[in-house]
Amino acid sequence: MTTIRPARISKVLPDSIAAEIGFEAGDAIVAINGTSPRDLIDYQYLCADEVLELEVLDAVGKTHHLEIEKDYDEDLGLEFETALFDALIQCNNHCPFCFIDQQPPGKRSSLYFKDDDYRLSFLYGSYLTLTNLPEREWQRIEQMRLSPLYVSVHATEPEVRTRLLKNPRAGQILQQLKWFQARRLQIHAQVVVCPGINDGVHLEQTLRDLASFYTGEVPTVASVAVVPVGLTRFRPEQDELIPVTPKKAQEVISQVRSLSLEFRQKFGSSIVWLADEWFLIAGEELPSEAEYEEYPQIDNGVGSIRLFLKQFATAAKSLPTKISPKKKLTWVVGNAVEKAFQPILQQLNAVAGLEVNMRALSSDYWGQNISVTGLLTGHDLLLNLQGQDLGDGILLPNVMLKHGELIFLDDMSIEEVASKLGTKIFPVAGIEELINTCIA
């Protein structure tokens, strides 16, 4: 049986119930109404009651018993070091395109964790394969109505999916989708296209199978993202994989757009969307905003560029006509978005006194000719920017950094890179921070 650790508190929100009681970061919740929570899902479920009996361990190891009366569903105001208080459910597949296996050895240990945990899927939208769940976890998904989940399907034909995941249990995906359907639970699906394996007729079969679950008031398959396989120079030898060429990207775009049009006429929704990368690789224009409907796959890079451009255009209306003193900045992005982001660059440089120079980089570190911004590393910045006039500093999209920390994917720190480049680095999260850093 997996050991459940006390839920260690990382933050107490001001003016919350927990703050009034005197909770502090470093305290830990052992049990709520006699039950030890396995994870954040249990914690939220147990805390919904109006009367809570808490067993708490303080930072010095002393146990306290508290009783709290509150409104139903009222939050205590606590944040935790991790969402899981027991062990992470590990992946048991051997997908040749797994990004974790395409990294160099010797980096921080968290980069090599292969999670395939339905709880992280429910809480944060991470993708899982459903190949590693014992019966008790299926029962928990049903009992707690953990929906939607985000599922890496890749192929619905059993032999093709088994080949991709290198797991004999992978062929059960259609039966698993029927399980969700019978319980009125939803998934969002993704298909990573590996040329020569699950493209062509196999991709059409997969998308038609998934669209067949878009029925009823609560469609079982709510949306599908089609994503190109990403390969690095560290990938295992003899992995069967070949990169997506511009010609292949154009072929997939044509195929998927034809199917999505058919689905839109039949079901009232496209159901299936292409990740922005397809259009960048193919050198084609991005779809119009209307094609993305409600952006159901935005976190999978489906429509993220179009939405960013739209939001920037709205925010840019409040840009000043000039700033003083003058400011010169270097904006680092992946070369995949160089063309798409030109309108943003032009609007920023229309502000008198502001000069923003875009440096659109490929990733030498990963060995990719076309790179998304989030995969650029400290190594790539040093290789491309050393000895250059970077102005007053670098605008750095924080998607390049480890969540919550100022560290690149290659374990170099912002401080180290800034020192070697002899300039300041300004991490920016989103449009508001981008604009404020430019004009403040």
C-alpha positions in Angstrom: 0.0 0.0 0.0 1.3 3.5 -0.9 2.3 5.7 2.0 0.3 8.9 2.3 2.5 11.8 3.5 1.1 14.7 5.5 0.0 17.5 3.1 2.8 20.1 3.6 1.5 23.7 3.4 3.5 26.1 1.2 1.3 29.2 1.5 -1.5 30.6 3.6 -3.7 33.1 1.8 -4.2 36.4 3.6 -7.6 37.0 5.2 -8.5 33.4 4.9 -9.9 31.0 7.5 -6.5 29.3 7.7 -4.8 32.7 8.3 -7.3 33.6 11.1 -6.6 30.3 12.8 -2.9 30.8 12.6 -1.7 28.2 10.0 1.8 28.8 8.7 3.8 27.6 5.8 5.6 24.4 6.9 2.6 23.1 8.8 1.1 19.9 7.4 -2.4 18.4 7.4 -2.4 14.7 8.5 -6.2 14.0 8.4 -9.5 15.7 7.8 -12.5 14.2 9.6 -10.4 11.1 10.2 -9.3 10.6 6.6 -5.8 11.2 5.3 -6.1 12.9 1.9 -4.2 11.2 -0.9 -4.0 14.3 -3.0 -5.5 17.7 -3.7 -8.7 16.1 -5.0 -9.3 14.4 -1.7 -8.4 17.5 0.2 -10.9 19.6 -1.7 -13.6 16.9 -1.4 -13.1 16.5 2.4 -13.0 20.3 3.0 -16.4 20.8 1.4 -18.1 19.9 4.7 -19.3 22.6 7.1 -17.6 21.1 10.2 -14.0 19.9 9.9 -11.9 18.1 12.4 -8.3 18.5 11.5 -5.2 16.7 12.6 -2.3 19.0 11.9 1.5 18.6 12.3 3.3 21.9 12.9 6.8 22.7 11.5 8.5 21.4 14.7 6.7 18.1 14.6 4.0 18.8 17.2 0.5 17.4 16.6 -2.6 19.7 17.0 -6.3 18.8 16.8 -8.6 21.6 15.5 -12.3 21.9 14.8 -13.5 24.4 12.2 -17.0 25.5 11.4 -17.5 27.2 8.0 -19.9 27.5 5.1 -20.3 24.6 2.8 -17.6 24.6 0.1 -15.9 27.6 1.6 -12.1 27.3 1.0 -9.7 27.3 3.9 -7.1 29.3 2.0 -4.2 26.9 1.9 -1.8 26.0 -0.9 0.5 22.9 -0.8 4.0 22.0 -1.9 2.6 19.3 -4.2 -0.8 18.2 -5.5 0.0 14.5 -4.6 0.5 13.4 -1.0 1.2 9.8 -2.0 3.3 8.5 -4.8 3.1 9.8 -8.4 1.6 7.2 -10.7 4.4 6.5 -13.1 4.2 5.8 -16.8 4.5 2.2 -17.9 4.8 2.9 -21.7 7.9 3.2 -23.9 6.8 5.7 -26.5 9.7 6.4 -28.9 8.6 10.0 -29.2 8.5 10.6 -25.4 10.2 13.9 -24.8 11.6 12.7 -21.4 13.6 10.1 -23.3 14.9 12.7 -25.7 16.8 14.7 -23.1 20.5 14.5 -22.3 21.5 12.7 -19.0 22.7 14.5 -15.9 20.1 17.2 -15.5 17.8 17.9 -12.5 15.9 14.7 -11.5 12.4 16.3 -12.0 13.0 16.4 -15.8 13.1 12.6 -16.0 9.9 11.9 -14.1 7.5 10.0 -16.4 4.1 10.7 -14.9 0.9 9.1 -16.3 -1.3 10.2 -13.4 -5.0 10.8 -13.9 -5.1 13.1 -10.9 -2.7 15.6 -12.6 -4.7 15.3 -15.7 -7.9 16.3 -13.9 -6.3 19.1 -11.9 -3.9 20.6 -14.4 -4.8 19.2 -17.9 -1.7 17.0 -18.3 -2.1 14.1 -20.7 -2.3 10.5 -19.7 -2.7 7.2 -21.6 -5.0 5.2 -19.3 -2.7 2.1 -19.6 -1.6 1.9 -16.0 -4.8 2.2 -13.9 -5.9 -0.6 -11.5 -9.6 -1.2 -11.0 -9.7 0.9 -7.8 -8.5 4.0 -9.6 -11.2 3.5 -12.4 -13.7 3.2 -9.5 -12.4 6.5 -8.0 -12.7 8.3 -11.3 -16.3 7.2 -11.5 -17.3 7.8 -7.9 -15.7 11.3 -7.8 -16.8 12.3 -11.3 -13.2 13.2 -12.3 -14.1 14.8 -15.6 -12.8 15.9 -18.0 -9.5 14.0 -18.3 -6.9 14.6 -21.0 -6.0 11.5 -22.9 -3.1 10.8 -25.3 -4.8 8.6 -27.8 -2.4 8.8 -30.8 -4.3 5.9 -32.6 -7.5 4.0 -32.1 -6.5 0.9 -34.0 -5.2 -1.5 -31.3 -2.1 -2.7 -33.3 -1.0 0.9 -34.2 -1.5 2.2 -30.6 0.3 -0.8 -29.2 3.2 -0.2 -31.6 3.4 3.5 -30.6 3.2 3.0 -26.8 5.1 -0.2 -26.8 2.5 -1.5 -24.3 0.1 -4.5 -24.9 -2.5 -2.7 -22.8 -2.6 0.3 -25.2 -5.0 -1.5 -27.6 -7.9 -1.1 -25.1 -8.5 2.6 -25.9 -11.9 2.2 -27.6 -13.3 0.0 -24.8 -12.0 2.7 -22.4 -13.8 5.5 -24.3 -17.0 3.4 -24.1 -16.4 3.2 -20.4 -16.4 7.0 -20.2 -19.4 7.2 -22.4 -21.5 4.9 -20.3 -20.8 7.1 -17.2 -21.3 10.4 -19.0 -17.7 11.4 -18.3 -15.6 13.5 -20.8 -12.1 13.5 -22.2 -10.1 15.9 -24.4 -7.9 13.8 -26.7 -4.6 14.4 -28.4 -3.0 12.6 -31.3 0.8 13.0 -31.8 1.4 12.3 -35.5 4.5 10.2 -36.2 5.0 10.1 -40.0 4.9 6.5 -41.4 3.3 5.1 -38.3 0.0 6.8 -37.4 -0.5 9.2 -40.2 -2.5 8.8 -43.5 -5.3 6.3 -43.4 -4.5 5.5 -39.7 -4.9 9.2 -38.8 -8.3 9.3 -40.6 -9.5 6.2 -38.8 -8.4 7.6 -35.4 -10.2 10.9 -36.0 -13.4 9.3 -37.3 -13.4 6.9 -34.3 -12.9 9.8 -31.9 -15.6 12.0 -33.6 -18.1 9.1 -33.2 -18.0 9.8 -29.5 -19.1 13.4 -30.0 -22.7 12.6 -29.3 -25.4 13.5 -26.7 -25.6 16.4 -24.3 -22.3 15.5 -22.8 -20.0 14.4 -25.7 -17.5 11.8 -24.4 -14.8 13.2 -26.6 -15.1 16.9 -26.2 -12.2 17.9 -28.5 -9.1 16.5 -30.3 -5.8 18.1 -30.8 -3.5 16.9 -33.6 0.1 17.6 -32.8 3.3 17.0 -34.8 6.0 14.7 -33.3 8.9 16.7 -31.9 12.4 15.1 -32.2 15.7 16.2 -30.6 19.3 15.2 -31.2 19.3 13.2 -27.9 16.5 10.8 -29.0 17.2 7.0 -28.8 18.8 5.4 -31.9 16.6 3.1 -34.0 13.3 4.7 -32.7 11.5 4.4 -36.1 10.7 8.1 -36.1 11.2 10.6 -38.9 10.7 14.4 -38.6 7.7 16.2 -39.9 8.7 17.9 -43.2 6.9 21.0 -44.7 5.4 18.7 -47.3 4.1 16.3 -44.6 2.7 19.2 -42.6 0.8 20.5 -45.7 -0.6 17.0 -46.2 -1.8 16.7 -42.6 -3.3 20.2 -42.7 -5.3 19.4 -45.8 -6.4 16.0 -44.4 -7.5 17.3 -41.0 -9.2 20.5 -42.3 -11.2 18.4 -44.6 -12.4 16.1 -41.8 -13.0 19.0 -39.4 -15.2 20.7 -42.0 -17.2 17.4 -42.4 -17.5 17.1 -38.6 -18.7 20.7 -38.3 -21.5 20.1 -40.9 -22.5 16.9 -39.2 -22.0 17.6 -35.5 -22.0 21.5 -35.3 -18.4 21.5 -34.1 -15.0 20.9 -35.8 -14.1 18.5 -32.9 -10.6 18.2 -34.3 -8.0 21.0 -34.4 -4.4 21.3 -35.6 -1.7 22.6 -33.3 -0.2 25.9 -34.5 3.1 24.1 -35.2 1.7 22.5 -38.3 1.2 25.8 -40.0 4.6 27.1 -38.9 6.3 24.0 -40.3 4.3 24.2 -43.5 4.9 28.0 -43.9 1.1 28.5 -44.1 -1.1 31.2 -42.6 -2.7 30.4 -39.3 -6.4 29.7 -39.2 -8.8 32.6 -38.5 -10.0 33.2 -34.9 -13.5 31.9 -35.7 -12.1 28.4 -36.6 -11.0 27.8 -33.0 -14.5 28.0 -31.5 -14.0 28.2 -27.7 -10.3 27.3 -27.8 -10.8 23.9 -26.1 -7.2 22.9 -26.8 -5.4 26.1 -26.1 -2.9 24.5 -23.7 -1.9 22.1 -26.4 -0.8 24.9 -28.7 -4.0 25.0 -30.7 -4.8 28.6 -31.4 -2.4 30.0 -28.8 -0.7 32.3 -31.3 -4.0 33.6 -32.7 -5.3 34.2 -29.2 -2.1 36.0 -28.2 -2.2 38.3 -31.2 -5.9 39.1 -30.5 -5.2 39.8 -26.8 -2.2 41.9 -27.6 -4.2 44.0 -30.2 -6.7 44.8 -27.4 -4.0 45.6 -24.8 -2.0 47.7 -27.3 -4.8 50.3 -27.4 -3.5 51.5 -24.1 0.1 51.9 -25.3 1.5 55.4 -24.8 2.6 57.4 -27.9 6.0 57.8 -26.4 8.2 57.0 -23.4 11.0 58.8 -21.6 13.8 58.0 -21.0 14.4 56.0 -24.1 14.6 52.2 -23.8 16.1 49.5 -26.0 15.2 45.8 -25.4 15.9 42.5 -27.1 12.9 40.1 -27.3 13.9 36.5 -27.5 11.5 34.0 -29.1 11.6 30.7 -30.9 12.0 31.1 -34.7 8.7 29.3 -35.2 6.8 32.4 -34.3 9.0 35.0 -35.9 6.7 35.8 -38.8 3.5 35.6 -36.7 4.7 38.0 -34.1 5.7 40.8 -36.5 2.5 42.8 -35.9 3.3 42.9 -32.2 6.9 44.0 -32.9 5.6 46.8 -35.1 3.1 48.1 -32.5 5.8 48.2 -29.8 8.2 50.0 -32.0 5.5 52.5 -32.9 6.0 54.0 -29.4 8.5 56.9 -29.7 11.5 56.2 -27.5 11.0 52.5 -27.4 13.1 50.1 -29.5 12.4 46.4 -29.4 14.6 44.1 -31.5 13.3 40.5 -31.9 15.8 37.7 -31.9 14.1 34.6 -33.2 16.3 31.6 -32.4 16.4 27.9 -33.3 17.6 25.5 -30.6 21.1 24.2 -31.1 20.7 22.5 -27.6 17.9 20.2 -28.8 19.2 20.1 -32.4 16.0 21.6 -34.0 15.9 23.9 -37.0 12.5 25.2 -36.1 11.9 25.8 -32.4 9.0 26.8 -30.3 9.8 29.4 -27.7 9.3 27.1 -24.7 12.2 24.9 -25.8 14.9 27.5 -25.9 17.6 27.1 -23.3 20.4 29.1 -21.6 22.8 27.4 -24.0 20.9 28.8 -27.0 20.9 32.3 -25.6 24.6 32.3 -25.0 25.4 30.7 -28.4 23.3 33.3 -30.3 23.6 36.5 -28.2 27.1 36.7 -26.7 29.0 39.8 -27.7 26.0 41.6 -29.2 24.3 44.9 -28.3 21.3 43.7 -26.3 20.3 47.2 -25.2 18.9 47.6 -21.7 18.1 43.9 -21.3 16.3 40.8 -22.7 12.6 40.2 -22.7 12.3 36.5 -21.9 9.0 34.7 -22.2 8.8 32.7 -19.0 7.6 29.5 -20.9 11.4 28.9 -21.2 11.7 28.5 -17.5 11.0 25.8 -14.9 7.6 26.5 -13.3 8.1 28.8 -10.4 11.9 29.0 -10.7 14.3 31.1 -12.8 16.0 28.0 -14.4 16.1 27.0 -18.1 15.5 23.4 -19.3 19.2 22.9 -19.5 19.6 23.7 -15.8 21.3 27.1 -16.4 19.9 29.9 -14.3 18.7 33.3 -15.4 21.4 34.8 -13.2 24.2 32.8 -14.8 23.0 33.6 -18.4 22.5 37.3 -17.6 26.1 37.5 -16.1 27.7 35.9 -19.2 25.7 38.1 -21.6 26.5 41.2 -19.5 22.9 42.4 -19.4 19.6 42.2 -17.5 17.0 39.5 -18.2 13.4 40.3 -17.7 11.1 37.2 -17.5 7.7 38.1 -18.7 4.5 36.1 -18.3 1.8 37.1 -20.7 0.9 40.3 -22.5 0.5 42.6 -19.6 4.0 41.9 -18.3 5.4 42.2 -21.8 3.9 45.7 -22.3 4.7 46.9 -18.7 8.3 45.8 -19.0 8.6 47.7 -22.3 7.1 51.0 -21.1 7.6 51.1 -17.4 
